[in-house]
C-alpha cells in the first residue's frame, strides 16, 4: 500500500488534516522485529506498507480502495443485473420489475469483478490495472479465476484498453465448468448452485475431527465441549450459504455424536434427545443452531439500510417465481419445497425450515 496514495485517499474522504498526519506517522520511519521462540530478531527498517495484523488495517484498506470501487460502481460498463418480478395484481396479471446492478464484490484485497459481457470484464480489468499501477500494487494474475455462464470450460482471450499505465494489455483465462466450485472469502459456490462440494467439505471436517478424538482418553463432556466450541463454528462458517435439511445435518454430525455416546458409556441406540439435555452434555442441536444463524443473517440484511435493495430483490424474486402478492413467509411453502431451483435458494430454505 503506497502511503502517498493513502494520503490522497484520506483527503478525498475529507479526513481532518491532523488525523491524516497521525495515521501516516504510524507507518513512516519505523522499525520492526520478529518475536521467535528463542529471542527477538534484530530490528529492521520497514520501507513501505502496512502490517497485515495491524488493528487499523481493515479500515485503511476500505479508504485505500474507495476510489477504485467508486469508479467501478459509477463508470464500469455492462454491469450484471439481478432481475426479479413481483406480482402486483392477479386479475389481470401485473408484475413489477426489479433490477439490482452489480459490478463487483470486494472485501479487503479480495475482489470479484462481475459483468454481463466479456467487454464489461475487460473494462473492469483495465480500470483495476491502471489503479494498481498508480498505487504500486502487484496483482497476481495466476490467482485469477474466470466464471462464465455462456462459455463454460472455454479458453477466453481478454484485451485491455490501451493505456500508458498498462504494460501487458492481453492475457487468457480458462473458465470453470458449471459444476466446479470456486471460493470467495473461504465460502464455496458454483454456477450450477450445487451444494455437493460444500456437503463433502462438511462431512470431511466432521470425519477428521472424529478420527482425531476417537482414540483419545477424553470424557464425554470434553468431546461435547470441543464439538460446541470448535466444530460447530467451523461448520457454521462453511455452511453460511447452504442450509440443508435436518436429516442431512444429522447424517453429517452422526460420527461425532456416536463418539460422545461411546465416551459416555451409552448404547448406540440412545435417543439423541438425551445428548441435547443441558446436563450432563449440553450438546447444541445442530440443525436448530444453523437455522438460527441463517435466520439471524437474513434479519440483518432486511433491517440494515445498506442492504435494502438486495433485500427487496430477494423477496420479489420469490414472489415472482411463486406468483404471489404476499410475503413468502405468509404462505404454505411445502408444495414449493420439491423444486430444485428453490431448494438451493438460501432465503427460501430459511423461511421453509423456520416455518
URRA-V450766 format. One record per residue. N is the residue number from 0. SS is DSSP state (A for helix, B for strand, O for the rest). OMEGA is omega in radians with two decimals (999 if undefined). D_FIRST is the distance of its C-alpha to the first C-alpha in whole Angstrom. Layout:
n	ss	omega	d_first
N	SS	OMEGA	D_FIRST
N	SS	OMEGA	D_FIRST
This chain:
n	ss	omega	d_first
0	O	-3.13	0
1	O	-3.05	4
2	A	3.11	6
3	A	3.10	9
4	A	3.06	8
5	A	3.11	7
6	A	3.12	11
7	A	3.14	12
8	A	3.10	12
9	A	3.12	13
10	A	3.13	16
11	A	3.13	17
12	O	3.03	17
13	O	2.96	20
14	O	3.08	18
15	O	-3.06	21
16	A	-3.13	20
17	A	3.13	21
18	A	3.08	18
19	A	-3.13	15
20	A	-3.14	16
21	A	-3.13	17
22	A	-3.12	13
23	A	3.12	12
24	A	3.10	15
25	O	-3.00	14
26	O	3.09	11
27	O	3.13	12
28	O	-3.10	15
29	B	3.11	15
30	B	3.07	17
31	B	2.94	17
32	O	-3.08	20
33	O	3.12	21
34	B	3.11	24
35	O	-3.13	26
36	O	3.13	30
37	O	3.12	31
38	O	3.09	30
39	B	3.08	26
40	O	3.03	25
41	O	3.11	24
42	O	3.08	21
43	B	-3.10	19
44	B	3.04	16
45	B	-3.03	13
46	O	-3.08	11
47	O	3.03	7
48	O	-3.12	5
49	O	-3.12	7
50	O	-3.10	10
51	O	-3.11	11
52	O	-3.13	14
53	O	-3.02	13
54	O	-3.11	15
55	O	-3.06	13
56	A	3.14	10
57	A	3.13	12
58	A	-3.11	13
59	A	3.09	10
60	A	3.10	9
61	A	3.13	12
62	A	-3.06	11
63	A	-3.08	8
64	A	-3.07	10
65	A	3.10	13
66	A	3.14	14
67	A	-3.10	14
68	A	3.10	16
69	A	3.12	18
70	A	3.13	19
71	A	-3.14	20
72	A	-2.98	22
73	A	-2.96	24
74	A	-3.10	24
75	O	-3.07	24
76	O	3.06	27
77	O	3.08	29
78	O	3.05	28
79	B	-3.09	29
80	B	2.93	32
81	B	-3.04	33
82	B	3.09	37
83	B	3.14	40
84	B	3.13	43
85	B	-3.14	45
86	B	3.13	49
87	B	-3.08	50
88	B	-3.11	54
89	B	-3.12	56
90	O	-0.09	59
91	O	-3.11	58
92	B	3.10	55
93	B	-3.12	52
94	B	3.02	48
95	B	-3.08	45
96	B	3.07	42
97	B	3.07	39
98	B	-3.12	35
99	B	-3.12	32
100	B	3.12	29
101	B	3.13	26
102	O	-3.14	23
103	B	2.93	21
104	B	-3.03	20
105	B	2.97	17
106	B	-3.05	16
107	O	-3.12	12
108	O	3.13	11
109	B	-3.01	14
110	B	3.01	16
111	B	3.12	19
112	B	-3.03	21
113	O	3.10	24
114	O	-3.14	27
115	O	3.14	31
116	O	3.10	31
117	A	3.13	29
118	A	3.09	29
119	A	3.08	27
120	A	3.11	24
121	A	3.09	24
122	A	3.13	23
123	A	3.11	20
124	A	3.11	19
125	A	-3.14	19
126	A	-3.12	18
127	A	3.14	15
128	A	3.10	15
129	A	3.12	15
130	A	-3.14	12
131	A	3.13	10
132	A	3.14	11
133	A	-3.06	11
134	O	3.10	7
135	O	3.13	7
136	O	3.10	7
137	O	3.09	10
138	O	-3.12	12
139	O	-3.10	15
140	A	3.12	18
141	A	3.14	20
142	A	-3.13	19
143	O	3.08	20
144	O	-3.09	23
145	B	3.06	26
146	O	-3.14	28
147	O	3.11	31
148	O	-3.12	34
149	O	-3.13	36
150	O	3.14	35
151	O	3.10	35
152	O	-3.13	35
153	O	3.04	35
154	B	-3.04	33
155	B	-3.13	31
156	B	3.14	30
157	B	3.05	27
158	B	-3.11	27
159	O	3.13	24
160	O	3.13	24
161	O	-3.13	25
162	O	3.09	22
163	O	-3.13	21
164	O	-3.07	18
165	O	-3.14	19
166	O	-3.10	20
167	O	-3.05	22
168	O	-3.08	23
169	B	2.96	25
170	B	-3.12	25
171	B	3.09	27
172	B	3.08	27
173	B	-3.10	30
174	B	3.14	30
175	O	3.05	31
176	O	-3.07	35
177	O	-3.08	36
178	O	-3.13	36
179	O	-3.14	33
180	O	3.10	31
181	B	-3.01	27
182	B	2.97	25
183	B	-3.11	22
184	O	3.08	21
185	O	3.05	23
186	B	-3.00	26
187	B	-3.14	28
188	B	2.96	30
189	O	-3.11	32
190	O	3.11	33
191	O	-3.13	37
192	O	3.11	36
193	O	3.13	37
194	O	-3.07	37
195	A	3.13	38
196	A	3.12	35
197	A	3.11	34
198	A	3.10	38
199	A	3.09	38
200	A	-3.11	35
201	A	3.12	36
202	A	3.14	40
203	A	3.13	38
204	A	3.13	36
205	A	-3.14	39
206	A	3.14	41
207	A	-3.14	39
208	A	3.12	39
209	A	3.12	43
210	A	3.14	43
211	A	-3.03	41
212	A	-3.05	43
213	A	-3.11	47
214	O	-3.09	48
215	O	3.09	47
216	O	-3.10	49
217	O	3.01	48
218	O	3.09	50
219	A	3.13	49
220	A	3.10	48
221	A	-3.14	45
222	A	3.11	44
223	A	3.11	44
224	A	3.13	42
225	A	3.09	39
226	A	-3.09	40
227	A	-2.97	39
228	A	-3.04	36
229	A	-3.04	35
230	A	-3.09	36
231	A	3.09	36
232	A	3.11	33
233	A	3.11	31
234	A	-3.14	34
235	A	-3.13	33
236	A	-3.09	29
237	A	-3.10	30
238	O	-3.05	33
239	O	3.04	31
240	O	-3.13	32
241	O	3.11	35
242	O	-3.10	38
243	O	3.12	41
244	O	-3.11	45
245	A	-3.14	46
246	A	3.12	48
247	A	3.10	45
248	A	-3.14	43
249	A	3.12	46
250	A	3.13	47
251	A	-3.00	43
252	A	-3.03	43
253	A	3.14	47
254	A	-3.12	46
255	A	3.13	45
256	A	3.10	48
257	A	3.12	50
258	A	3.13	49
259	A	3.10	49
260	A	-3.11	53
261	A	3.13	54
262	A	-3.12	52
263	O	-3.13	54
264	O	-3.14	57
265	O	3.09	58
266	O	-3.12	59
267	O	-3.13	57
268	O	3.14	59
269	O	3.14	58
270	O	3.14	57
271	A	-3.13	53
272	A	3.13	54
273	A	3.14	55
274	A	-3.10	51
275	O	3.09	50
276	O	-3.13	52
277	O	3.13	50
278	O	0.11	53
279	O	-2.97	52
280	O	-3.12	49
281	O	3.08	47
282	O	3.10	46
283	O	3.07	44
284	O	-2.94	45
285	A	-3.11	42
286	A	3.12	43
287	A	3.12	43
288	A	3.14	40
289	A	3.14	38
290	A	3.11	40
291	A	3.13	39
292	A	-3.13	36
293	A	3.13	36
294	A	3.12	38
295	A	3.12	36
296	A	3.11	32
297	A	3.09	34
298	A	3.09	36
299	A	3.14	32
300	A	-3.08	32
301	A	-3.11	35
302	A	-3.12	34
303	O	-3.08	31
304	A	-3.13	31
305	A	-3.09	27
306	A	-3.04	29
307	A	-3.14	32
308	A	3.13	32
309	A	3.11	32
310	A	3.11	34
311	A	3.11	37
312	A	-3.09	36
313	A	3.13	37
314	A	-3.10	40
315	A	3.09	41
316	A	3.14	40
317	A	3.12	43
318	A	-3.14	45
319	A	-3.12	45
320	A	-3.09	46
321	A	3.10	48
322	O	-3.14	50
323	O	3.10	50
324	O	-3.08	50
325	O	3.09	49
326	O	-3.12	46
327	A	-3.14	46
328	A	-3.08	47
329	A	-3.12	50
330	O	3.12	52
331	O	-3.07	53
332	O	-3.08	50
333	A	-3.14	52
334	A	-3.09	53
335	A	-2.99	50
336	O	-3.14	49
337	O	-3.14	50
338	O	-3.01	48
339	A	-3.08	45
340	A	3.10	42
341	A	3.12	43
342	A	3.11	43
343	O	-3.12	39
344	O	-3.02	38
345	A	-3.12	37
346	A	3.12	38
347	A	3.14	41
348	A	3.14	42
349	A	3.14	40
350	A	-3.08	43
351	A	-3.10	46
352	A	-3.13	45
353	A	-3.13	45
354	O	999	48
